[in-house]
Amino acid sequence: MAKEDGFVNHAYVPTNSTNSSTSSIPGEYRTTFEAKSHGYNGKNVTPMPNEIATPASQKPIVLPEITIEVDVVGGDSKQRDTWTNDIEFLMSCIALSVGLGNVWRFPFTALENGGGAFVIPYIIVLFLVGKPVYYMEMLLGQLSSRGSIKVFDFSPIMRGVGYGQVFGTAIVSTYYATLMALTLRYLIESCYPTLPWSYCREEWGDTCIDSKKNKTDVVTNDTNIKTTSAEFYFTKVILREKDSIDDGIGYPSWYLALTLAVSWIIITSILIKGIKSSGKASYVLAIFPYVVLFILLIRSLTLPGAFDGVLYFLKPQWDKLLDPQVWYAAITQVFFSLAICFGNIIMYASYNRFRHNIKRDCTIVTTLDTFTSLLSGIIIFGILGNLAHESNTTDIQNVVKSNTGLAFISYPDAIAKFEFLPQVFSVLFFLMLFVLGIGSNVGMASCVMTVLKDKFTNTKNWIIAVSIAIVCYGIGLIYITPGGQYLLNFMDFFGASFIALVLAIFELIAVGWIYGVKNLCRDIYFMLGIKTSIYYRVCWGIITPAFMAAVLAYTLVNYTPLQYNGYTYQNGLYVFGWCLSAFGIGQLLFWGVGAIWSCPGGTISERIRKSFKPKANWGPLDPVTLKEYQMFKTEDRSNELFKKTGFWYKMYDNIFG
């Protein structure tokens, strides 16, 4: 325990520190606070001897010396890194949230769930789940300056939520980098004089059509559906994909093993230097992709048949709104694209200055994330409309496989049709994908690294970063085998999406009802000086947890065995998958029991009650600001002494109080 003694003659005095200032307490509270918290009424204050000659209007209130014990979180709080400026935090959040989840995952998720039928649930889920949770996690991280594990000091019994989320983040990191390996290979091959996926090979047969050719260039009476050379190249050359994995997954591709190694070397070099270097890189990581996206948008919309694809994407299919699978897909997509409920946002916000306006940043990031997803969807479905036109079919949904290969088939096919320097556009596009992947993967790996640094405080950064890279690289090799995409799809559901959904429900319960919406709103007022709207209060307390719980229940009731391209996994894999999910979710029980056991003294029931309450040092990391925060809470509690009691009133007061 570190003791911070007395703030005689300097309590609440303005300073130039970013962590402590008189703005720690909103203006209308501050004067009352400084007096009433110490028994003064603001009138009968005896001046100190050295203040006799000072005019009364200029005399400061001198507070008695007090001692507050403060736990220094994570060792030495003075050594904690911070962003160089506020813009770097915003750009880093954009680089983290706007990534392959928007350009790669959103289009194929929309394709699997009926195109336009998916857009409406996605937008609804964004406002009822994505935005409230994103804001909530930003608040928790900035308020406490703690990582995704220690942030649960507000309710130690729920710390397992943080561990489970980090477990899911680690799994995503292992397969996310393999997508960067694919991207890097395409980037290298984009420099060839002729794009290797733009033409058919003899061994692909008569069903192949050159991606570089338009329909008007092909003279044929054949009405059979054609497969583009871009799709053949991805499945036959890049992935060497198998029809099933019943006889094993095969061996990794040496080419992809090298590009995967390069990807992790780049990620590791950024992790070693910390958030200050990643903050500088975020300007490029956040802005460059939009330049390329707008170029591709113009090109895709000028392709023949593009309008039919865009119409399919934007036209709602109202009957799909009753399908719980579509809503489940919308929630998992929001989780994946915004990177909420994985611990990343809490970790990034924990490096903020205490007064930073994160409400503004939340609005910017969530709006931009949705805009990017819709922009990518229009580009992809415009290209799919063209592919359907080239293949003599109107079945846009089945024109290509709706899986992870969509971005590596549709985009390259469109680029191959560029008449003017397709290599330049190809390099720009895959460089864009690569930097998107770097921004997101650095955020996820940083989350894991922060947890390890908190645990092993004396271990050097480079040792932790290199260890993460080696482990993730070794696991990532299984995803670049001929059966790797089968396992990627499998791990995405059992190791990430399902765990994130369940733990998100418990996270909302922990914040909204154990800690309390009212207390969170009080913290917002103390930190930012703004009052929380009914929209956030109702979402945190009722709508968001109830909505996610309902979707989870319907998903479990209507569960069907996971498949990949029509292939059903062996029973043993399903058992392993559910055990994997149980391990991630089971962190709740393990760490909950540990929290009860570590509570000092008393009976079991008393320990349980204590483990639900915030730790004594919960609040701002800066000791002076923490004192002000604790006094602010004391004043807030004193105003509630004469309030009503009763179950329903407490529920109402928790949300609207």
Solvent accessible surface area in square Angstrom, and as a share of the most:
residue,aa,sasa,rsa
1,M,151,0.67
2,A,37,0.29
3,K,125,0.53
4,E,59,0.26
5,D,90,0.47
6,G,8,0.08
7,F,2,0.01
8,V,52,0.30
9,N,112,0.57
10,H,95,0.42
11,A,18,0.14
12,Y,14,0.06
13,V,73,0.42
14,P,98,0.62
15,T,74,0.43
16,N,157,0.81
17,S,55,0.36
18,T,89,0.52
19,N,68,0.35
20,S,16,0.10
21,S,27,0.18
22,T,31,0.18
23,S,55,0.36
24,S,0,0.00
25,I,1,0.00
26,P,13,0.08
27,G,48,0.47
28,E,123,0.55
29,Y,72,0.27
30,R,57,0.21
31,T,99,0.57
32,T,53,0.31
33,F,1,0.00
34,E,33,0.15
35,A,6,0.04
36,K,113,0.48
37,S,40,0.26
38,H,39,0.17
39,G,73,0.70
40,Y,63,0.24
41,N,94,0.48
42,G,44,0.42
43,K,172,0.73
44,N,120,0.62
45,V,46,0.27
46,T,117,0.68
47,P,52,0.33
48,M,87,0.39
49,P,112,0.71
50,N,134,0.69
51,E,22,0.10
52,I,121,0.62
53,A,104,0.80
54,T,45,0.26
55,P,73,0.46
56,A,86,0.67
57,S,108,0.70
58,Q,128,0.57
59,K,65,0.28
60,P,87,0.55
61,I,58,0.30
62,V,24,0.14
63,L,8,0.04
64,P,62,0.39
65,E,116,0.52
66,I,47,0.24
67,T,79,0.46
68,I,32,0.16
69,E,86,0.39
70,V,4,0.02
71,D,53,0.28
72,V,55,0.31
73,V,21,0.12
74,G,35,0.34
75,G,47,0.46
76,D,68,0.35
77,S,26,0.17
78,K,187,0.79
79,Q,142,0.63
80,R,61,0.22
81,D,56,0.29
82,T,61,0.35
83,W,19,0.07
84,T,76,0.44
85,N,65,0.33
86,D,41,0.22
87,I,85,0.43
88,E,1,0.00
89,F,1,0.00
90,L,20,0.10
91,M,36,0.16
92,S,6,0.04
93,C,0,0.00
94,I,11,0.05
95,A,5,0.04
96,L,6,0.03
97,S,1,0.01
98,V,3,0.02
99,G,1,0.01
100,L,4,0.02
101,G,3,0.03
102,N,0,0.00
103,V,0,0.00
104,W,6,0.02
105,R,16,0.06
106,F,0,0.00
107,P,1,0.01
108,F,23,0.09
109,T,8,0.05
110,A,0,0.00
111,L,0,0.00
112,E,88,0.40
113,N,14,0.07
114,G,3,0.03
115,G,0,0.00
116,G,1,0.01
117,A,0,0.00
118,F,0,0.00
119,V,15,0.09
120,I,42,0.21
121,P,0,0.00
122,Y,0,0.00
123,I,60,0.31
124,I,66,0.34
125,V,0,0.00
126,L,8,0.04
127,F,101,0.42
128,L,48,0.24
129,V,0,0.00
130,G,0,0.00
131,K,35,0.15
132,P,0,0.00
133,V,0,0.00
134,Y,0,0.00
135,Y,3,0.01
136,M,1,0.00
137,E,0,0.00
138,M,0,0.00
139,L,1,0.01
140,L,1,0.01
141,G,0,0.00
142,Q,1,0.00
143,L,2,0.01
144,S,0,0.00
145,S,18,0.11
146,R,2,0.01
147,G,3,0.03
148,S,1,0.01
149,I,11,0.05
150,K,48,0.20
151,V,0,0.00
152,F,2,0.01
153,D,7,0.04
154,F,0,0.00
155,S,0,0.00
156,P,18,0.11
157,I,21,0.11
158,M,17,0.08
159,R,48,0.18
160,G,0,0.00
161,V,0,0.00
162,G,0,0.00
163,Y,52,0.20
164,G,0,0.00
165,Q,2,0.01
166,V,15,0.09
167,F,46,0.19
168,G,2,0.02
169,T,0,0.00
170,A,32,0.25
171,I,16,0.08
172,V,4,0.02
173,S,1,0.01
174,T,7,0.04
175,Y,0,0.00
176,Y,6,0.02
177,A,0,0.00
178,T,3,0.02
179,L,1,0.01
180,M,0,0.00
181,A,0,0.00
182,L,4,0.02
183,T,1,0.00
184,L,20,0.10
185,R,24,0.09
186,Y,0,0.00
187,L,26,0.13
188,I,77,0.39
189,E,5,0.02
190,S,0,0.00
191,C,93,0.56
192,Y,95,0.36
193,P,128,0.80
194,T,70,0.41
195,L,4,0.02
196,P,9,0.05
197,W,0,0.00
198,S,5,0.03
199,Y,76,0.29
200,C,36,0.21
201,R,61,0.22
202,E,167,0.75
203,E,135,0.61
204,W,22,0.08
205,G,43,0.41
206,D,130,0.67
207,T,73,0.42
208,C,16,0.09
209,I,17,0.09
210,D,26,0.14
211,S,1,0.00
212,K,92,0.39
213,K,80,0.34
214,N,37,0.19
215,K,78,0.33
216,T,122,0.71
217,D,89,0.46
218,V,49,0.28
219,V,151,0.87
220,T,69,0.40
221,N,153,0.79
222,D,53,0.27
223,T,114,0.66
224,N,98,0.50
225,I,113,0.57
226,K,35,0.15
227,T,39,0.23
228,T,8,0.05
229,S,0,0.00
230,A,0,0.00
231,E,19,0.08
232,F,29,0.12
233,Y,7,0.03
234,F,4,0.02
235,T,18,0.10
236,K,115,0.49
237,V,44,0.26
238,I,1,0.00
239,L,10,0.05
240,R,93,0.34
241,E,33,0.15
242,K,52,0.22
243,D,140,0.73
244,S,32,0.20
245,I,16,0.08
246,D,84,0.44
247,D,119,0.62
248,G,33,0.32
249,I,47,0.24
250,G,37,0.36
251,Y,185,0.70
252,P,52,0.33
253,S,11,0.07
254,W,184,0.65
255,Y,44,0.17
256,L,1,0.01
257,A,18,0.14
258,L,104,0.52
259,T,4,0.02
260,L,0,0.00
261,A,30,0.23
262,V,64,0.37
263,S,0,0.00
264,W,7,0.02
265,I,117,0.60
266,I,56,0.28
267,I,0,0.00
268,T,13,0.08
269,S,51,0.33
270,I,29,0.15
271,L,7,0.03
272,I,67,0.34
273,K,147,0.62
274,G,19,0.19
275,I,13,0.07
276,K,95,0.40
277,S,36,0.23
278,S,12,0.08
279,G,0,0.00
280,K,109,0.46
281,A,36,0.28
282,S,1,0.01
283,Y,74,0.28
284,V,92,0.53
285,L,21,0.10
286,A,5,0.04
287,I,94,0.48
288,F,48,0.20
289,P,2,0.01
290,Y,30,0.11
291,V,85,0.49
292,V,3,0.02
293,L,1,0.00
294,F,92,0.38
295,I,56,0.28
296,L,4,0.02
297,L,31,0.15
298,I,119,0.61
299,R,57,0.21
300,S,1,0.01
301,L,88,0.44
302,T,89,0.52
303,L,9,0.04
304,P,60,0.38
305,G,22,0.21
306,A,2,0.02
307,F,149,0.62
308,D,84,0.43
309,G,0,0.00
310,V,19,0.11
311,L,89,0.44
312,Y,49,0.19
313,F,0,0.00
314,L,89,0.44
315,K,127,0.54
316,P,44,0.28
317,Q,59,0.26
318,W,159,0.56
319,D,105,0.55
320,K,67,0.28
321,L,41,0.21
322,L,159,0.79
323,D,50,0.26
324,P,33,0.21
325,Q,95,0.42
326,V,3,0.01
327,W,41,0.15
328,Y,11,0.04
329,A,9,0.07
330,A,0,0.00
331,I,0,0.00
332,T,9,0.05
333,Q,0,0.00
334,V,0,0.00
335,F,3,0.01
336,F,25,0.10
337,S,2,0.01
338,L,0,0.00
339,A,8,0.07
340,I,0,0.00
341,C,0,0.00
342,F,13,0.05
343,G,0,0.00
344,N,1,0.01
345,I,0,0.00
346,I,1,0.00
347,M,1,0.00
348,Y,8,0.03
349,A,0,0.00
350,S,2,0.01
351,Y,20,0.08
352,N,11,0.06
353,R,91,0.33
354,F,14,0.06
355,R,45,0.17
356,H,1,0.01
357,N,66,0.34
358,I,0,0.00
359,K,68,0.29
360,R,115,0.42
361,D,0,0.00
362,C,0,0.00
363,T,58,0.34
364,I,65,0.33
365,V,0,0.00
366,T,3,0.02
367,T,84,0.49
368,L,47,0.23
369,D,0,0.00
370,T,15,0.09
371,F,93,0.39
372,T,1,0.00
373,S,0,0.00
374,L,45,0.22
375,L,10,0.05
376,S,0,0.00
377,G,0,0.00
378,I,42,0.21
379,I,0,0.00
380,I,0,0.00
381,F,0,0.00
382,G,0,0.00
383,I,1,0.01
384,L,0,0.00
385,G,3,0.03
386,N,0,0.00
387,L,1,0.01
388,A,4,0.03
389,H,69,0.31
390,E,7,0.03
391,S,1,0.01
392,N,66,0.34
393,T,26,0.15
394,T,135,0.78
395,D,62,0.32
396,I,14,0.07
397,Q,67,0.30
398,N,111,0.57
399,V,23,0.13
400,V,9,0.05
401,K,80,0.34
402,S,30,0.19
403,N,16,0.08
404,T,10,0.06
405,G,0,0.00
406,L,1,0.00
407,A,1,0.01
408,F,5,0.02
409,I,2,0.01
410,S,0,0.00
411,Y,0,0.00
412,P,0,0.00
413,D,0,0.00
414,A,3,0.02
415,I,0,0.00
416,A,7,0.05
417,K,8,0.03
418,F,15,0.06
419,E,164,0.73
420,F,147,0.61
421,L,93,0.46
422,P,27,0.17
423,Q,41,0.18
424,V,71,0.41
425,F,47,0.19
426,S,0,0.00
427,V,43,0.25
428,L,52,0.26
429,F,0,0.00
430,F,0,0.00
431,L,64,0.32
432,M,0,0.00
433,L,2,0.01
434,F,14,0.06
435,V,20,0.11
436,L,4,0.02
437,G,0,0.00
438,I,11,0.06
439,G,4,0.04
440,S,6,0.04
441,N,0,0.00
442,V,8,0.05
443,G,0,0.00
444,M,14,0.06
445,A,1,0.00
446,S,16,0.10
447,C,1,0.00
448,V,20,0.12
449,M,9,0.04
450,T,11,0.06
451,V,22,0.13
452,L,58,0.29
453,K,68,0.29
454,D,40,0.21
455,K,142,0.60
456,F,110,0.46
457,T,83,0.48
458,N,151,0.78
459,T,49,0.28
460,K,133,0.56
461,N,52,0.27
462,W,132,0.46
463,I,72,0.36
464,I,9,0.05
465,A,0,0.00
466,V,50,0.29
467,S,53,0.34
468,I,13,0.07
469,A,11,0.08
470,I,117,0.59
471,V,91,0.52
472,C,10,0.06
473,Y,59,0.22
474,G,39,0.38
475,I,76,0.38
476,G,0,0.00
477,L,48,0.24
478,I,65,0.33
479,Y,3,0.01
480,I,5,0.03
481,T,6,0.03
482,P,16,0.10
483,G,0,0.00
484,G,0,0.00
485,Q,7,0.03
486,Y,6,0.02
487,L,23,0.11
488,L,3,0.01
489,N,40,0.20
490,F,2,0.01
491,M,28,0.12
492,D,21,0.11
493,F,25,0.11
494,F,0,0.00
495,G,0,0.00
496,A,1,0.01
497,S,10,0.07
498,F,13,0.05
499,I,1,0.01
500,A,3,0.02
501,L,0,0.00
502,V,14,0.08
503,L,0,0.00
504,A,0,0.00
505,I,17,0.09
506,F,75,0.31
507,E,1,0.00
508,L,1,0.01
509,I,66,0.34
510,A,0,0.00
511,V,0,0.00
512,G,0,0.00
513,W,86,0.30
514,I,51,0.26
515,Y,10,0.04
516,G,5,0.05
517,V,0,0.00
518,K,33,0.14
519,N,49,0.25
520,L,2,0.01
521,C,9,0.05
522,R,28,0.10
523,D,1,0.01
524,I,1,0.01
525,Y,26,0.10
526,F,1,0.00
527,M,4,0.02
528,L,35,0.17
529,G,39,0.38
530,I,59,0.30
531,K,158,0.67
532,T,16,0.09
533,S,49,0.32
534,I,99,0.50
535,Y,78,0.30
536,Y,9,0.03
537,R,31,0.11
538,V,31,0.18
539,C,2,0.01
540,W,0,0.00
541,G,3,0.03
542,I,86,0.43
543,I,60,0.31
544,T,0,0.00
545,P,14,0.09
546,A,56,0.44
547,F,42,0.18
548,M,0,0.00
549,A,43,0.33
550,A,47,0.37
551,V,11,0.07
552,L,25,0.12
553,A,53,0.41
554,Y,131,0.50
555,T,11,0.06
556,L,86,0.43
557,V,124,0.71
558,N,82,0.42
559,Y,73,0.28
560,T,100,0.58
561,P,74,0.46
562,L,35,0.17
563,Q,98,0.44
564,Y,10,0.04
565,N,73,0.38
566,G,65,0.62
567,Y,25,0.10
568,T,66,0.38
569,Y,5,0.02
570,Q,92,0.41
571,N,123,0.63
572,G,52,0.50
573,L,45,0.22
574,Y,24,0.09
575,V,95,0.54
576,F,104,0.43
577,G,0,0.00
578,W,84,0.29
579,C,79,0.47
580,L,25,0.12
581,S,1,0.01
582,A,60,0.47
583,F,118,0.49
584,G,0,0.00
585,I,37,0.19
586,G,32,0.31
587,Q,26,0.11
588,L,26,0.13
589,L,133,0.66
590,F,133,0.55
591,W,78,0.27
592,G,6,0.06
593,V,85,0.49
594,G,35,0.33
595,A,14,0.11
596,I,33,0.17
597,W,194,0.68
598,S,85,0.55
599,C,18,0.11
600,P,105,0.66
601,G,44,0.42
602,G,51,0.49
603,T,84,0.49
604,I,111,0.56
605,S,58,0.38
606,E,66,0.30
607,R,52,0.19
608,I,63,0.32
609,R,136,0.50
610,K,95,0.40
611,S,1,0.00
612,F,75,0.31
613,K,126,0.53
614,P,55,0.35
615,K,89,0.38
616,A,92,0.72
617,N,10,0.05
618,W,2,0.01
619,G,0,0.00
620,P,3,0.02
621,L,23,0.11
622,D,34,0.18
623,P,28,0.18
624,V,48,0.28
625,T,1,0.00
626,L,1,0.01
627,K,6,0.03
628,E,2,0.01
629,Y,0,0.00
630,Q,34,0.15
631,M,15,0.07
632,F,7,0.03
633,K,31,0.13
634,T,70,0.41
635,E,17,0.08
636,D,36,0.18
637,R,131,0.48
638,S,51,0.33
639,N,87,0.44
640,E,57,0.26
641,L,130,0.65
642,F,193,0.81
643,K,85,0.36
644,K,153,0.65
645,T,114,0.66
646,G,35,0.34
647,F,137,0.57
648,W,190,0.67
649,Y,66,0.25
650,K,127,0.54
651,M,65,0.29
652,Y,129,0.49
653,D,23,0.12
654,N,21,0.11
655,I,6,0.03
656,F,78,0.33
657,G,39,0.38
